[in-house]
Amino acid sequence: MWQGSYRKGDVESGATLLYPTMLESPELRWAFIRKIYSILTLQLLLTVAVAAVVITVRPISVFFATTGTGLALYIVLILMPFIVLCPLASYHQRHPVNYFLLGLFTISIAFAVGLTCAFTSAEVILESVILTTVVVVSLTLYTFWAAKRGHDFNFLGPFLFGAVMVLILFALIQSLFPLGKTSVMIYGCLASIIFCAYIIYDTDNLIKRYTYDEFIWASVVLYLDVINLFLSLLTVFRAADS
């Protein structure tokens, strides 16, 4: 009954369903989606700003690369997002703590991205940024198109979890027993493919499964997909450039 009444309202208002079995209001879901992408855009702009400062102000990267204190702070920065994720998972629905934790999470990742890019050529960074932008926009549009035609990507969840476990093990082996430039390129290519799939999977969840009060968590997930895809492509191009 509820579905039928909503579809009647949709016809009158001109709204269209995001996927064939949609029962909720398309206007509310679209508002939720716009909110997510607004937050994601702000996160990416903040990341670009912080990373640009780290890259252009050379004493910052030199301090982290050449001093023991800098190395210790770098390790803290690497661990900070994982530390912040714990309270963020518990308080992502509590305002304004959720925004504070989200900002801290974004800045810590942005600083780590900036340090990674500080010792990379501008051409490699530009290539990675352009390709990441094209891939993210293309996959997002594709997922919305596919969802509207009834496709569901929820089945990817278990496979992606297993793939990430393989990536983590691969990275651990590479750190302990370096396998050379070829293995680094293979790792970067595999990671790029996996995070492309994650963009489709998480965008599909954004369209169908996230509740309206999970906007912070949905933003974090999509942000991590974009950043990990960028870092994976950066790994490939940097290995090819060396």
C-alpha positions in Angstrom: 0.0 0.0 0.0 2.8 2.4 1.0 4.7 1.6 -2.2 1.7 2.2 -4.3 0.9 5.5 -2.7 4.5 6.6 -3.1 4.6 5.8 -6.8 1.4 7.8 -7.3 3.1 10.7 -5.6 6.2 10.2 -7.7 4.1 10.5 -10.9 2.5 13.7 -9.7 5.8 15.3 -8.7 7.8 14.0 -11.6 10.3 12.2 -9.4 11.9 9.0 -10.7 12.9 5.9 -8.8 16.6 5.2 -8.3 16.1 1.5 -8.7 13.0 -0.6 -9.6 12.1 -2.0 -6.2 12.5 1.4 -4.4 10.0 1.9 -1.6 11.2 5.1 0.0 10.8 8.7 -1.2 13.1 9.4 -4.2 13.3 13.1 -3.0 14.6 12.1 0.4 17.1 9.6 -1.0 18.4 12.2 -3.5 18.7 14.8 -0.7 20.7 12.2 1.3 23.0 11.5 -1.7 23.6 15.2 -2.4 24.5 15.6 1.3 27.0 12.7 1.1 28.7 14.1 -2.1 28.8 17.6 -0.6 30.7 16.3 2.5 32.9 14.1 0.2 33.8 17.2 -1.9 34.8 19.2 1.2 36.9 16.3 2.4 38.7 16.1 -1.0 39.2 19.8 -1.1 40.7 19.8 2.4 42.9 16.9 1.4 44.2 18.8 -1.6 44.8 21.9 0.5 46.7 20.1 3.3 48.7 17.9 0.8 49.6 21.0 -1.2 51.0 22.7 1.8 53.1 19.7 2.8 54.4 19.4 -0.8 55.2 23.0 -1.4 56.7 23.8 2.1 59.8 21.7 1.7 61.0 21.9 5.4 57.9 19.9 6.4 58.7 16.9 4.3 62.5 17.2 5.0 61.7 17.2 8.8 59.7 14.0 8.5 62.2 12.3 6.2 65.5 13.1 7.9 64.8 13.3 11.7 64.0 10.7 14.3 61.2 12.9 15.7 59.8 13.4 12.2 59.8 9.6 11.7 58.0 9.1 15.0 55.4 11.7 14.1 54.9 10.1 10.6 54.1 6.8 12.3 51.6 8.6 14.5 50.0 10.1 11.4 49.8 6.8 9.7 48.1 5.3 12.8 45.9 8.3 13.5 43.1 7.5 11.0 42.8 4.0 12.4 42.6 5.4 15.9 40.0 8.0 15.0 37.9 5.4 13.2 37.1 3.7 16.5 35.3 6.6 18.1 33.9 7.7 14.7 32.2 4.4 14.3 30.5 4.9 17.7 29.7 8.6 17.4 29.1 9.0 13.7 25.4 9.9 14.4 26.1 12.3 17.3 26.5 16.0 16.3 28.8 17.9 16.5 31.3 15.2 17.7 30.9 13.4 14.4 32.0 16.4 12.3 35.0 17.0 14.6 36.2 13.4 14.3 35.5 13.5 10.5 37.7 16.6 10.2 40.5 15.0 12.3 40.3 11.8 10.2 40.5 13.7 7.0 43.4 16.0 8.0 45.5 13.0 9.2 45.0 11.2 6.0 45.6 14.4 4.0 48.9 14.9 5.8 50.0 11.3 5.0 49.0 11.7 1.4 51.0 15.0 1.2 54.1 13.3 2.6 53.7 10.5 0.1 53.5 12.9 -2.8 56.3 15.1 -1.5 58.9 12.8 -2.9 57.0 12.1 -6.2 57.4 14.0 -9.4 54.7 16.5 -10.4 53.9 14.6 -13.6 53.2 11.4 -11.7 50.9 13.2 -9.2 49.0 15.0 -12.0 48.6 11.7 -14.0 47.3 10.0 -10.9 44.9 12.8 -10.0 43.4 13.0 -13.6 43.0 9.2 -13.9 41.5 9.0 -10.4 39.0 11.7 -11.2 38.0 10.2 -14.5 37.6 6.7 -13.0 35.6 7.9 -9.9 33.2 9.9 -12.0 32.7 7.2 -14.6 32.2 4.4 -12.1 29.7 6.6 -10.1 27.6 7.4 -13.2 27.8 3.7 -14.2 26.5 2.5 -10.8 23.6 4.9 -10.8 22.8 3.8 -14.4 23.0 0.1 -13.5 21.0 0.5 -10.3 18.2 2.2 -12.2 18.1 -0.9 -14.5 17.8 -3.3 -11.5 21.4 -4.4 -11.1 22.6 -5.1 -7.6 26.3 -5.2 -6.5 25.8 -6.3 -2.9 27.3 -9.7 -3.9 30.8 -8.0 -4.2 31.1 -7.6 -0.5 32.7 -10.9 0.5 35.0 -11.0 -2.5 36.2 -7.5 -1.8 36.9 -8.3 1.8 39.0 -11.3 0.7 40.8 -9.2 -1.9 41.8 -6.6 0.7 43.1 -9.3 3.0 45.3 -10.5 0.1 46.5 -6.9 -0.5 47.4 -6.5 3.1 49.4 -9.8 3.1 51.0 -8.8 -0.2 52.1 -5.4 1.3 53.5 -7.1 4.4 55.5 -9.5 2.3 56.8 -6.7 0.1 57.9 -4.7 3.2 59.8 -7.6 4.7 61.1 -9.1 1.5 61.2 -6.5 -1.3 60.4 -8.2 -4.6 61.4 -5.4 -7.0 59.7 -2.8 -9.2 57.6 -5.4 -11.1 55.9 -6.6 -8.0 55.2 -3.1 -6.9 53.5 -2.4 -10.2 51.5 -5.6 -9.9 50.5 -4.6 -6.4 49.4 -1.2 -7.5 47.4 -2.5 -10.5 45.6 -5.1 -8.3 44.8 -2.5 -5.7 43.5 -0.1 -8.3 41.1 -2.8 -9.6 40.0 -3.7 -6.1 39.2 -0.1 -5.2 37.4 0.5 -8.4 35.1 -2.4 -7.4 34.8 -0.8 -4.0 33.6 2.4 -5.5 30.8 0.5 -7.3 29.9 -1.5 -4.2 29.8 1.5 -1.9 28.0 3.7 -4.3 25.4 1.0 -4.7 25.1 0.9 -0.9 24.7 4.6 -0.9 21.8 4.4 -3.3 20.0 1.5 -1.6 21.1 0.6 1.9 22.5 3.4 4.0 20.0 5.0 6.3 19.6 8.8 6.5 21.5 9.1 9.8 24.6 7.3 8.4 25.8 10.2 6.2 29.1 10.6 8.0 30.0 6.9 7.8 29.0 6.8 4.1 31.2 9.8 3.4 34.1 8.1 5.2 33.7 5.0 3.1 33.6 6.8 -0.2 36.5 9.0 0.8 38.6 6.0 1.6 37.8 4.5 -1.7 38.9 7.6 -3.6 42.1 8.1 -1.6 43.1 4.4 -1.9 42.5 4.4 -5.6 44.6 7.5 -6.0 47.5 6.0 -3.9 47.3 2.8 -5.9 47.6 4.6 -9.2 50.3 6.7 -7.7 52.2 3.5 -6.8 51.9 2.2 -10.4 53.0 5.5 -12.1 55.8 6.0 -9.6 57.2 2.5 -10.2 56.9 3.0 -14.0 58.7 6.4 -13.7 61.6 5.1 -11.7 
